[in-house]
Amino acid sequence: MDKVRVGLIGAGLMGVRHMKAMEEVPEIALVAIADPSPIAVKVGAPQNIPIYPDAGAMLARCVLDAVIIATPTERHHQDIMMALEARQTVLVEKPITATLAEADEVNGFAEQKGCHVLVGHQRRYYPCAAEAREIIAQGRIGKLMGVTGQWTTRKDEDYYSAAWRRDVKAGPILTNLIHEIDLIRFICGDIATVSAEVTHHDQEFDKEDAVAISMKFVNSAVGTFLLSDRTPTPWTWEMALGESVRFPKTGQNAIRFLGTKGALDFPNLTLWSHANNDGDWHDEITAERIKTPFVDAYIAQCRHLCAIVRGTETPIIDARNGSKSLAATLAVASSAASGRRVILEL
Ligand SMILES: NC(=O)c1ccc[n+]([C@@H]2O[C@H](COP(=O)([O-])OP(=O)(O)OC[C@H]3O[C@@H](n4cnc5c(N)ncnc54)[C@H](O)[C@@H]3O)[C@@H](O)[C@H]2O)c1
């Protein structure tokens, strides 16, 4: 079978991460890179990959089956629209676009062109996420009543040396929260309303130091989430799972799903329940550890992209679904700014 020919737009940190993943997927061939930076020439050199100064030139000259977009978020809309105009299957890094208006345009244009857009929310590929979703869908913790989670860590001081990193656009809500929101939506379903409180009383920059979020899901479950980039704790998804060598593994779970018959500690799955799912606070509650394999999510995502091009799978998270994760994240920022609860359009 012919290889799936991919063009990469943006060969920075995430572009290189996708390149590494593609090396492990025999059915995919990276055939071109578009990036104006001189660093891209260095990145492409070991594999003799032709470099184009921009996406337009690459799309005009190369025969491609798909593009991976890993440019700065502000460019996503323009790069996706160009790729769709050229009738490509698109994998775009998260968030789908910078604004909801842009995401709407992408949705409409993808449908008009009959092309798939896959949004790069890589956490959906971990078997523990799929297993948690399945456990809840099967009613193994009963009726879902709530979820509570944390992403609390302390970023290094150098992180804030660039002025733009102190701006609200680079704060934990707009940079980090979308991963948590997308994962929780994947497992619990759509979010109907959110409200948020922020504090700035440590660094006193425009970006928030901590945010507390409360939400209600369409299925009537409720949720809370606490996010901070100023608090050294062992409780983040990355540290719980050992997702990346950049963050030490703690194995400490960061999210809990609570139902009428039990609870699920996540992402290192532990199912808590009474014997026969039929006890109350007087009865012993026991833990069942559920093991799932650890995978490289970017390799899984590349394989999924190939299957989409070949027509054997449809996106695990398409443009419309990716827009909902963006909308819920922006709603948190908006609620934090206005002090009002935000009702999400579904
Ligand atoms: N999935 C994740 O966990 C994750 C993590 C970090 C970043 N991201 C997302 O990935 C995207 C890229 O982030 P990054 O950290 O790799 O940024 P980066 O700055 O390291 O890389 C961006 C690259 O895009 C190139 N570029 C800029 N303008 C271009 C243009 N007109 N045409 C082609 N290339 C152009 C730059 O030269 C650079 O090489 C962002 O949208 C970000 O939100 C996702």
The ligand as a MOL file (V3000), in Angstrom:
LIG
                    3D

  0  0  0     0  0            999 V3000
M  V30 BEGIN CTAB
M  V30 COUNTS 44 48 0 0 0
M  V30 BEGIN ATOM
M  V30 1 N -0.3670 19.3040 22.1890 0
M  V30 2 C 0.3980 19.8750 23.0850 0
M  V30 3 O 0.6050 19.3660 24.1910 0
M  V30 4 C 1.0740 21.1770 22.7480 0
M  V30 5 C 2.1830 21.6080 23.4830 0
M  V30 6 C 2.7990 22.8150 23.1100 0
M  V30 7 C 2.2810 23.5700 22.0700 0
M  V30 8 N 1.1660 23.1340 21.3930 0 CHG=1
M  V30 9 C 0.6140 23.9160 20.2710 0
M  V30 10 O 1.4580 23.7520 19.1310 0
M  V30 11 C 1.4970 24.9490 18.3520 0
M  V30 12 C 2.9550 25.3080 18.0990 0
M  V30 13 O 3.5910 25.4930 19.3400 0
M  V30 14 P 5.1940 25.3100 19.4750 0
M  V30 15 O 5.4620 25.2890 20.9380 0
M  V30 16 O 5.6680 24.1880 18.6260 0 CHG=-1
M  V30 17 O 5.7000 26.6980 18.8750 0
M  V30 18 P 7.1470 27.0040 18.2510 0
M  V30 19 O 7.3020 28.4710 18.3240 0
M  V30 20 O 8.1920 26.1400 18.8790 0
M  V30 21 O 7.0160 26.5370 16.7150 0
M  V30 22 C 6.2370 27.2290 15.7700 0
M  V30 23 C 6.9120 27.0960 14.4150 0
M  V30 24 O 6.0630 27.6790 13.4310 0
M  V30 25 C 6.9170 28.3730 12.5260 0
M  V30 26 N 6.1640 29.3760 11.7890 0
M  V30 27 C 5.8500 30.6450 12.1730 0
M  V30 28 N 5.1860 31.2670 11.1810 0
M  V30 29 C 5.0700 30.3710 10.1660 0
M  V30 30 C 4.4850 30.4260 8.8840 0
M  V30 31 N 3.9210 31.5480 8.4200 0
M  V30 32 N 4.5440 29.3210 8.0940 0
M  V30 33 C 5.1430 28.1840 8.5380 0
M  V30 34 N 5.7250 28.0850 9.7410 0
M  V30 35 C 5.6910 29.1750 10.5550 0
M  V30 36 C 8.0050 28.9700 13.3900 0
M  V30 37 O 9.1600 29.3320 12.6090 0
M  V30 38 C 8.2700 27.8190 14.3490 0
M  V30 39 O 9.2650 26.9490 13.8490 0
M  V30 40 C 0.7000 25.9840 19.1300 0
M  V30 41 O -0.5800 26.0890 18.5560 0
M  V30 42 C 0.5900 25.4110 20.5300 0
M  V30 43 O -0.6300 25.7570 21.1800 0
M  V30 44 C 0.5820 21.9530 21.6990 0
M  V30 END ATOM
M  V30 BEGIN BOND
M  V30 1 1 1 2
M  V30 2 2 2 3
M  V30 3 1 2 4
M  V30 4 1 4 5
M  V30 5 2 4 44
M  V30 6 2 5 6
M  V30 7 1 6 7
M  V30 8 2 7 8
M  V30 9 1 8 9
M  V30 10 1 8 44
M  V30 11 1 9 10
M  V30 12 1 9 42
M  V30 13 1 10 11
M  V30 14 1 11 12
M  V30 15 1 11 40
M  V30 16 1 12 13
M  V30 17 1 13 14
M  V30 18 2 14 15
M  V30 19 1 14 16
M  V30 20 1 14 17
M  V30 21 1 17 18
M  V30 22 2 18 19
M  V30 23 1 18 20
M  V30 24 1 18 21
M  V30 25 1 21 22
M  V30 26 1 22 23
M  V30 27 1 23 24
M  V30 28 1 23 38
M  V30 29 1 24 25
M  V30 30 1 25 26
M  V30 31 1 25 36
M  V30 32 1 26 27
M  V30 33 1 26 35
M  V30 34 2 27 28
M  V30 35 1 28 29
M  V30 36 1 29 30
M  V30 37 2 29 35
M  V30 38 1 30 31
M  V30 39 2 30 32
M  V30 40 1 32 33
M  V30 41 2 33 34
M  V30 42 1 34 35
M  V30 43 1 36 37
M  V30 44 1 36 38
M  V30 45 1 38 39
M  V30 46 1 40 41
M  V30 47 1 40 42
M  V30 48 1 42 43
M  V30 END BOND
M  V30 END CTAB
M  END
